[in-house]
């Protein structure tokens, strides 16, 4: 099975559409959305509706902290994130909010665990930024492959049979063998607001048949997405972040 893993779309219609178009050339069997459908970007309605459409067609989708905030959750946020969230709440209708509210915090599917932030405390929204921070997720779950978002910067870690967790180097676009002698955790990066200095949408392809994971990037119309943010009257800093990928 070939699973496309998308996360942190953040109301960026241009990035979401570009990745979905890119999937058509990769023989995808299933799509997994790891949360934060809304927040920061200028098209929360469309992104919610597209995510709901994908779920109706069989996609997995879990809830992120911005999704939770959009339906009234008390999640802590930065000044710019809070400003965007206040605006987002005015844009969402009852159907959008009902969709976000119904999303689970995590979904386990065979050897795969899908979660927005971490497997140990999915609703605490902790950040996995290193092998040390990945360790609690390995201890909390027996899944062989844990797939996360939230951080907006791709990361790969493995856990050996003795429980030792190590961060693993990787190259974008090259398949990574997921050796069965180890368990794996991947932070996929962000479709709609990458923060690793590359202003392209980030996603991952998991091939369970070949036992491989590939971190991928898809170019999109960044200027148009930034224009939507400006047109909505959201902070200029959010538009600039898209343009420079940080």
Secondary structure, DSSP 8 states (H G I E B T S, - for coil): -EEEEE---TT-HHHHHHHHHHHTTTT-SEEEE-S--SSSSS-HHHHHHHHHHHHHTT-EEB--HHHHHHTT------HHHHHHHHHHHHH--HHHHHHHHT-BSEEEETTEEEESS-SS-GGGT----SHHHHHHHHHH---SEEEE-SSSS-EEEEE-TT--EEE----TTS-EE--TTSEEEEE---SS---SS--SEEEEEEETTTTEEEEEEE---HHHHHHHHHHTT--HHHHHHHHHT-
